[in-house]
Amino acid sequence: MTNINQSPSQPLHPVSARNRMLIGAGIGLLVIAFFVVGVDQPNPAWGKWWMIRPLLVTPAAGAMGGLFYYFMDYLRYQGGAKKIAGIVLGVLGHAVAIWLGVVLGLDGTMWD
């Protein structure tokens, strides 16, 4: 007897949550590296290792934004206006997460 596969032809999540989080963290790392690398002479009040916090916080926030984008797959696969809404919400959610990560990471140093 053969088993008949009656599942949908496309999986709901073609890319795993881990991959979306890694992509989101990579985007966050690129964004914060743009700001951190551009500092020629940091303020001595910031401390010697001031760049560690933004380089950790922003990619973590980017990973959470990537996870939010992953959860928006439910809307994107419903088609029509819901697909557009899922894409827009996913991108805006990721942008807000990156922005919050930059603010939290640079708080007390470049963001005063």
C-alpha positions as CSV (number, residue, x, y, z in Angstrom):
1,M,0.0,0.0,0.0
2,T,1.3,3.4,-0.9
3,N,0.8,6.6,1.2
4,I,-0.7,9.5,-0.7
5,N,0.5,12.9,0.3
6,Q,-2.4,15.2,0.5
7,S,-0.5,18.2,2.0
8,P,-0.4,21.5,0.1
9,S,2.2,21.8,-2.6
10,Q,4.0,24.6,-0.9
11,P,5.1,24.7,2.7
12,L,3.8,27.7,4.7
13,H,7.3,28.6,5.7
14,P,9.8,28.1,2.8
15,V,12.6,29.6,4.9
16,S,13.1,28.6,8.5
17,A,12.8,31.1,11.4
18,R,16.5,30.6,12.2
19,N,17.4,31.8,8.7
20,R,15.1,34.8,8.9
21,M,16.6,35.7,12.2
22,L,20.1,35.4,10.9
23,I,19.2,37.6,7.9
24,G,17.6,40.2,10.3
25,A,20.7,40.1,12.6
26,G,23.0,40.6,9.6
27,I,21.0,43.6,8.4
28,G,21.1,45.0,12.0
29,L,24.9,44.4,12.1
30,L,25.4,46.2,8.8
31,V,23.3,49.2,9.9
32,I,25.1,49.7,13.3
33,A,28.5,49.0,11.8
34,F,27.9,52.0,9.5
35,F,27.5,54.3,12.5
36,V,30.2,52.7,14.8
37,V,32.9,52.5,12.2
38,G,32.4,56.2,11.2
39,V,33.5,57.4,14.6
40,D,37.1,58.7,14.3
41,Q,37.7,60.0,17.8
42,P,35.1,58.8,20.4
43,N,34.4,60.8,23.5
44,P,36.6,59.6,26.3
45,A,33.6,59.6,28.6
46,W,32.1,56.7,26.6
47,G,34.8,54.3,27.9
48,K,37.3,52.1,26.0
49,W,34.8,49.4,24.8
50,W,31.8,51.7,24.1
51,M,31.2,49.9,20.7
52,I,30.4,46.5,22.2
53,R,26.9,47.4,23.4
54,P,25.6,48.7,20.0
55,L,27.2,45.8,18.2
56,L,25.4,43.3,20.4
57,V,22.0,45.0,20.9
58,T,21.2,46.1,17.4
59,P,21.8,42.6,15.8
60,A,19.6,41.1,18.5
61,A,16.9,43.6,17.7
62,G,17.3,42.8,14.0
63,A,16.9,39.1,14.8
64,M,13.6,39.8,16.5
65,G,12.6,41.9,13.5
66,G,13.5,38.9,11.3
67,L,11.3,36.7,13.5
68,F,8.4,39.1,13.1
69,Y,8.9,39.0,9.4
70,Y,8.8,35.2,9.6
71,F,5.4,35.3,11.4
72,M,4.0,37.5,8.7
73,D,4.2,34.5,6.3
74,Y,0.7,33.7,7.4
75,L,-0.6,36.9,5.8
76,R,1.6,36.7,2.8
77,Y,0.4,33.3,1.7
78,Q,-3.3,34.2,1.8
79,G,-2.9,36.3,-1.3
80,G,-4.4,39.5,-2.6
81,A,-4.5,42.5,-0.3
82,K,-3.4,40.3,2.7
83,K,-0.2,39.5,0.8
84,I,0.6,43.2,0.4
85,A,-0.3,43.9,4.0
86,G,1.9,41.1,5.2
87,I,4.9,42.4,3.2
88,V,4.4,46.0,4.4
89,L,3.8,45.0,8.0
90,G,6.9,42.7,7.9
91,V,9.2,45.3,6.5
92,L,7.9,48.1,8.8
93,G,8.1,45.8,11.8
94,H,11.7,44.9,11.0
95,A,12.6,48.6,10.4
96,V,11.1,49.5,13.8
97,A,13.0,46.7,15.5
98,I,16.3,47.9,13.9
99,W,15.5,51.5,14.8
100,L,14.8,50.5,18.5
101,G,18.0,48.5,18.5
102,V,20.1,51.4,17.3
103,V,18.5,53.7,19.9
104,L,19.1,51.2,22.7
105,G,22.6,50.4,21.5
106,L,23.8,53.9,21.1
107,D,22.0,55.3,24.2
108,G,24.6,57.1,26.4
109,T,27.2,57.3,23.6
110,M,26.3,58.7,20.2
111,W,22.6,59.0,21.0
112,D,22.2,61.7,23.6
